Amino acid sequence: MAVDRDHVLRSAAALLTRKSTATMDEVAKAAGLSRATLHRHFAGRDALVRALEALGIAECEAALDAARPAEGPASDAVRRLVREIEPAAGLLAFLYSENQLFEGGEQNAGWTRIDQRISALFRRGQDSGEFRIDLSPVWLTEAVYGLLASGAWAVSEGRVARKDFTFMITELLLGGALRREES
């Protein structure tokens, strides 16, 4: 029987977003595989996390494409981005907490591309006068990641409703990022 790699990764992501300390045995069970079969495809947890990182990068890039960050007002583009990325937010929250992805000084080039695209969106909002200029685009990008992770954790724990995810994140982020008229 052929193993559906996408199914295995999505099963692992679903489990690890709820229980980041899950063992490889638990991951195998969640995917409907034996541990031996899982290990034939992923030599260990590090290999599995790296494969999940590639999935997370692909999902972020697809969300960015769907959000059309260069179109319309920047605040609308931020709302579209958060809405598009919401299905992958749990996976991103897990990846955000995986220190091994950031050890050794070499970040995956995919994260760099994503960072640049999101920062460009905030820079565009600053250039148009829509966003404050005293908060750097890099900081606003990091704030998006932190809010996505926090929102995903809050939803998974049942502390907030999934339907409120986009609203909560964008209102908090944009409420702090929008330029205020001086009195």
C-alpha positions as CSV (number, residue, x, y, z in Angstrom):
1,M,0.0,0.0,0.0
2,A,1.4,3.4,-1.0
3,V,1.7,6.0,1.7
4,D,0.0,9.3,1.0
5,R,2.7,11.7,2.2
6,D,0.3,14.7,2.2
7,H,-2.1,12.7,4.4
8,V,0.7,11.8,6.8
9,L,1.9,15.4,7.0
10,R,-1.6,16.8,7.5
11,S,-2.3,14.2,10.2
12,A,1.0,15.0,11.9
13,A,0.3,18.7,11.7
14,A,-3.2,18.3,13.1
15,L,-1.8,16.3,16.1
16,L,1.2,18.4,16.7
17,T,-0.8,21.6,16.7
18,R,-2.9,20.2,19.5
19,K,0.0,18.4,21.3
20,S,3.4,19.6,20.3
21,T,5.1,17.0,22.4
22,A,3.5,14.0,20.6
23,T,5.8,11.1,20.0
24,M,6.5,9.5,16.7
25,D,4.3,6.6,17.8
26,E,1.4,9.0,18.4
27,V,2.0,10.7,15.0
28,A,2.0,7.2,13.3
29,K,-1.3,6.3,15.0
30,A,-2.9,9.6,14.0
31,A,-1.9,9.0,10.4
32,G,-3.1,5.4,10.5
33,L,0.4,4.0,10.0
34,S,2.8,1.7,11.9
35,R,5.7,3.4,13.5
36,A,8.0,1.5,11.1
37,T,6.2,2.9,8.1
38,L,6.4,6.4,9.4
39,H,10.1,6.0,10.0
40,R,10.6,4.8,6.5
41,H,9.3,8.1,5.3
42,F,10.7,10.3,8.1
43,A,13.9,9.2,9.8
44,G,12.9,10.9,13.0
45,R,11.2,13.9,14.5
46,D,13.6,16.3,13.0
47,A,12.9,15.0,9.5
48,L,9.2,15.2,10.2
49,V,9.4,18.8,11.5
50,R,11.5,19.8,8.4
51,A,8.8,18.3,6.2
52,L,6.1,20.2,8.1
53,E,8.2,23.3,7.7
54,A,8.1,22.8,3.9
55,L,4.4,22.4,4.1
56,G,4.0,25.5,6.3
57,I,6.0,27.5,3.8
58,A,4.0,26.3,0.9
59,E,0.7,27.1,2.7
60,C,2.0,30.6,3.6
61,E,3.1,31.3,0.1
62,A,-0.3,30.1,-1.3
63,A,-2.1,32.3,1.2
64,L,0.0,35.3,0.2
65,D,-0.8,34.6,-3.4
66,A,-4.5,34.3,-2.7
67,A,-4.4,37.5,-0.5
68,R,-3.1,39.6,-3.4
69,P,-1.0,41.9,-1.1
70,A,-0.3,44.5,-3.8
71,E,-4.0,45.2,-4.5
72,G,-6.2,47.8,-2.9
73,P,-5.7,49.4,0.5
74,A,-3.0,47.8,2.5
75,S,-5.3,47.2,5.5
76,D,-7.7,45.3,3.3
77,A,-4.7,43.2,2.0
78,V,-3.8,42.4,5.7
79,R,-7.3,41.3,6.4
80,R,-7.2,39.0,3.3
81,L,-3.9,37.6,4.3
82,V,-5.0,36.7,7.8
83,R,-8.2,35.2,6.4
84,E,-6.3,33.1,3.8
85,I,-3.7,31.9,6.2
86,E,-6.2,31.0,9.0
87,P,-6.5,27.3,7.9
88,A,-2.7,26.9,8.3
89,A,-2.4,29.0,11.5
90,G,-2.2,25.9,13.8
91,L,0.7,24.5,11.8
92,L,2.4,27.9,11.9
93,A,1.9,28.1,15.6
94,F,3.6,24.7,16.0
95,L,6.4,25.7,13.7
96,Y,6.8,29.1,15.5
97,S,7.6,27.2,18.7
98,E,10.1,24.7,17.1
99,N,13.5,26.0,18.1
100,Q,15.3,23.5,15.9
101,L,14.1,25.4,12.8
102,F,16.0,28.5,13.9
103,E,19.2,27.0,15.3
104,G,22.5,27.3,13.5
105,G,21.9,30.6,12.0
106,E,20.5,29.3,8.7
107,Q,16.9,30.0,8.2
108,N,15.0,28.3,5.4
109,A,14.9,30.5,2.3
110,G,11.2,30.1,2.1
111,W,10.7,32.0,5.4
112,T,12.9,34.8,4.1
113,R,10.7,35.1,0.9
114,I,7.5,35.2,3.1
115,D,9.0,37.7,5.5
116,Q,10.0,39.9,2.5
117,R,6.5,39.7,1.0
118,I,4.7,40.5,4.2
119,S,7.1,43.3,5.1
120,A,6.5,44.8,1.6
121,L,2.8,44.9,2.3
122,F,3.4,46.9,5.5
123,R,5.9,49.1,3.7
124,R,3.3,49.8,1.0
125,G,0.9,50.8,3.7
126,Q,3.4,53.1,5.2
127,D,4.3,54.6,1.9
128,S,0.6,55.3,1.2
129,G,0.2,57.0,4.6
130,E,-2.2,54.3,5.8
131,F,0.1,52.8,8.4
132,R,2.3,54.3,11.1
133,I,5.9,54.8,10.1
134,D,7.3,54.5,13.7
135,L,6.8,50.7,13.6
136,S,9.1,49.0,11.2
137,P,7.7,46.6,8.5
138,V,9.9,43.9,10.0
139,W,8.4,44.4,13.5
140,L,4.8,44.4,12.0
141,T,5.7,41.2,10.2
142,E,6.9,39.6,13.4
143,A,3.7,40.8,15.1
144,V,1.6,39.1,12.5
145,Y,3.4,35.8,13.2
146,G,2.9,36.2,16.9
147,L,-0.8,37.0,16.6
148,L,-1.4,34.2,14.2
149,A,0.2,31.7,16.6
150,S,-1.6,33.2,19.6
151,G,-4.9,33.1,17.8
152,A,-4.4,29.5,16.6
153,W,-3.6,28.4,20.2
154,A,-6.7,30.3,21.6
155,V,-9.0,28.7,19.0
156,S,-7.6,25.2,19.5
157,E,-8.0,25.6,23.3
158,G,-11.6,26.7,22.8
159,R,-11.0,30.1,24.5
160,V,-12.1,32.0,21.4
161,A,-14.4,31.1,18.5
162,R,-12.8,30.1,15.2
163,K,-15.2,32.5,13.4
164,D,-13.6,35.4,15.3
165,F,-10.0,34.5,14.3
166,T,-9.5,37.0,11.4
167,F,-11.4,39.8,13.2
168,M,-9.5,39.5,16.4
169,I,-6.1,39.4,14.8
170,T,-6.6,42.1,12.2
171,E,-8.4,44.5,14.6
172,L,-5.6,44.2,17.2
173,L,-2.8,44.5,14.6
174,L,-4.3,47.2,12.5
175,G,-5.6,49.1,15.6
176,G,-1.9,49.4,16.5
177,A,-0.6,49.9,13.0
178,L,-3.0,52.5,11.6
179,R,-1.7,56.0,11.5
180,R,-3.7,58.3,13.8
181,E,-4.6,61.8,12.7
182,E,-2.8,64.3,14.9
183,S,-5.0,66.7,16.9
